[in-house]
Amino acid sequence: MKKSIFIMLLLLPCFLFFNGCTSSSSKKVISIGSKNFTESFLTSEMYALVLENEGFKVERKFNLGATAIAHQALLNGDIDLYPEYTGNALTNILKKESISNKDNVFNIIKKEYKKKFKLDILNQTPLNNTQAIAVTKKIAEKYNLKTLSNLSSTADNIILGCPPEFQQRPDGIVGLKNIYGDFNFKSVNSYDIGLRYVALNNNEIDATVAFTTDGQIKAYDLVVLEDDKNLWPAYHIIPVIRQSALKQYPEIENLLNKLNSLLTDETMQELNWKVDGNKREYEDVAKEFLIKNKLLDNK
């Protein structure tokens, strides 16, 4: 009897070791990447938290860089999933002409990514982080501005703030003139993105080039002019995931589709501003949003 107990005590550490290995290896593991800006950090962190809440072990590989780097990391198997934009996927990755119809863009990407890269595309968000021109309410009321067509007819009264390359880019002033006709601003001043909004708020300029989910739009109560002739393509967020990962963990699709359905322009403007304007940590902002929308347990 004593001999049996002695043997069992000797074998107990081995049993615990192998049992621990079995438990660890059976855990669902997913690797999530992000690009190198606030909105991508927020979105990727929300993906991670939602999946962790469902029992996944998430490896965060954030701040990868631009589109090409994140895409290559996915192809190399360094990550399993990251948030991309439909416009980037279409023009930067697939090298196709820009298309403004969001459903056409989505269908092309979904088909081509599956065929060329063995990657799956989950549902796109309502938010469309495309290029835009924003003005203050005062300027919008003064010149009755609601659309870019309205702006084109009074552009000679407007001082525009924009990045330096906007004057030469085909989707910049060149594109505005091609699509909307005469589009001659009173003057065009070059600013970095943060400084453009400061200049607009200080009445140094009358309009600024923007992206439709910029936090400053909501914070400064700006008016985004409608691109009524569809110059700029759709830039909806799409989760891009390796087919092998989705096949192994099919539940990811419903979990992320549910989250994506909540991400509107106004929602993301608010979340971006909490990080960029209020200087809060993106992890805290992401967690707070998920708890509020009952996608994360309040622990």
N, C-alpha and C positions, 0 to 999 in steps of 0.2 A: 504493500500500500504506500509506504513512504517512498519507495523507489519510483512508483508511478507518478506520485505528486512531484517528485524531483524532476522527472523527465518533462512533465507538463510545464513546470516553471521555466525550464530551459527553452522549451519550444514557444512559449508565450510571446517573447519579443519578435520572433520570426513571423508568427501569425499576425500580430498587430502590424508589422511592416508591410506584409503582402496585402493585407486587408486595406491598409491606407493607400497603397498604390492602386488597387482596384478601384477604390472610391474616387481617387483623384483622376484616373484615366477615363472614368465614365462621365465626368462632368462635361457639359456642353461648353465648348470654347469657340469664341469668334473674335477676329481681329478687325478693328475699325480704324480707318484713317480719316484725316481731314486735310483741307488746304490750309493756307496761312493767313486767314482773316477771320474777323469776329463771327460773321454769320455761319461760316463753315465750322468753327469751334463749337458754337451753340448747337447746331444741328447734329453734329457727330456725337456730342455729349448727350443729347437727348436720345439718340439711337442707343448709346451705350447704357444709359440708365434704365430705359424701357426693357432692354434685353436682360440686364442684370436682375431686374425685378421679376423676371420669369425664369431665373435659375441659371442664366449663362455666366460663364467667366469671360469677361471682356478684356482684351488686350488693346489699350489705346495707343495708336501711333499717329498722333496729331501733328499739325504744322509741317506737313510734308512739302509744301510748296505749291507751285502752279499746277494747272490741269494736266500737263504732260507727265509730270512727276507722279502725281497721284494715280493716274491711269496706268502707268508702267508698274507701279507698286502692286496694283491689282493683278495685272497680267503675270507678274513674277511670283505671285502667291505670298508676297510680303504682308498684304492685307486681304481681307475677305470682302470688305464693304466700305463704301464712302459716299457722301452726298455730292452729286455733280449737278450741273445745270444743262437743260436741254439745248440751249443755244451753243454752249461750249462743246457739248458732245457732237452736235451736228456739224459745226464749222471747224473746230480745232482738232477733233479726233477723227471724224469721218471725212473731213475736207470737202463738205458739200456746200452748195450755195445756201445763203440765209433764206429762211422761210418764216413768215409771220404767223401762219395758222398753227396754233399750239398742238392740235390733235394730229395734224399731218407730221409735224416735227417729231412728236412722241412715237408715232407708229413707225416712222423710218428708223429712229434710233433703236427701238425695241427689236425690230427685225434684224438690223445690221449688226448690232452688238452680239446678238445670239449667234448669228452666222459667222462673223469674223473673229470674235474674241471669246466665245463661250461665256458670255456675261449676260445676266438677266437684269432687266429694268423693272423696278416696282413702280407703283402709282406716283404720278407727279403731284406736286403741291398746288393748291390754288394760287399761292404767291407767285408773282412773276417779277423777278429782280432784273428787269431790263433797263436799258438806258432811257433817260427822260429829261425834260426841261422843267424846272420848278421855279415858281415865282412867289412872292409874298402876296397875301390877300389884298393888300393895298394896291399893288401893281395890277393884280388880276381884275379888281373892280375898276380901276382907273381906265384900263384899256379894253375891258370886257373880254378877258382872256379865259377860254375854256379848252381850246384845242391848239395844236400846232398850226393849223390853218389860220386861226385867229391871229396867232403870233406873227406869222409870215406877212400879214397885211400891215402890221405896225412895228416890224422889227427895226426900222430906222429910228425909232424912239428908245430902243432897248439896249442897255449895256449888258453884255453877256460875260459871265465868268465860267471858264472851262479849263480842262487840262490842255497843255500846249499842243498835243497831237490832234486835238479835236478839230482844228482848223483844216487839217489835211486828210484826215481819215475818211474813207468812203462812207462810213456810217456817222460822220460828223457833219460839219457845215456843208461839205461837198454833197453828202447824201440829202440833207435838208433842201438844198437848192434843186437837186435832181428830182426829188419827189414832190416838193411843195412849190417850186417855182422860185421867184425872187425872194431871197432870204438874206437881206443885207442889214446887219446889225449896226447900230450907231457906233459901237466900238466893241472889241473883243479883248478881254483881259485874261491872262493865264494865271491859274492858282492851283495849288494842290487841293485835294478833296476837302480836308478839314478847313482850310482857309477860305474856300469858296463860300461855305455856309456862313462863316463869320462876316465876310464881305457883304453877303446878301442881307444878313440880319442888321448890319450897320448902314444899309442903304448906299453902299459904295458901288454896287451893281444892281441891276433890275431882275436878272434871271441867272440861273446856274444850271449847268449840266449835272444831273443827279442819277442815282440808281433808285428804283422805286421802293426798295425796302430800307433805304438809309434811315437811321434813327433820327436824324435832324429834321426830316420831313414832318414827323409827328411832334417832335419837341418844339419846333419853331412855327407850327401850324401853317405849313406851306401848301401851295396849290400845285399839284402835278398836272401839267397840260396833257390832254389826251392826244396820243399819236394816231390821229383819225385817218391817216393814209398808210399806216402800217410800215413805216420806215424800219423800225427796230424789231428784231426777232424775239421770239418767246424765250425766256430764261427761267423756267420753272425748275425747282429742285427735284431731282430724282435719285432715289437710292440705287446705286449700281452694285451688284453683288455677283460673286463667282457662282456659276451654275452648280458646281460641286458642293459649295457651302449651303446653297438654298435647297438642294436635294437632300442633304444631310439633316438640315433643320428647316423644314417647310413652314413651321409656325412663324418664322421671322417675317414672312410676307404680310400676314394679317396684322401683326404687331406694328410694323412700320407704316403700313398703309393707314392704319387708324391714326397714328401720330401725324403723318403727312397731311391728312385731311384738315387738320386744325391750323396749319401754317398759312395764314393769309398775309397780304402786304402789310396791313395795319398791325397785325400781331408781331411780325418780325421787325417792323420799325420800332415797336415798343421794346422788344427784347434787345435789339441792337443798341438802343439808346441807354438801356440800363447798364450795359457793359461799357460802351464808348463814352457816353455822356455822364452817367452817374458813377463810373469807375468801379463797378461791382465785378466780382469774379464770374466768368461765364458759367462755371460749374454750379454756382449758387443760383444764378438766374435760370438755367436749364431745369434744375431740380424743382425750383419754386413753380415754374410753369407746369411741369408734369403733375405735381401734387395738386395744383389748382384744378387741373382738367381730369383728375382721377385716373391718370395713367401710371401713377407711382404711389406706392404705399407711403404714408406719412410716418417715417421712422426717424 
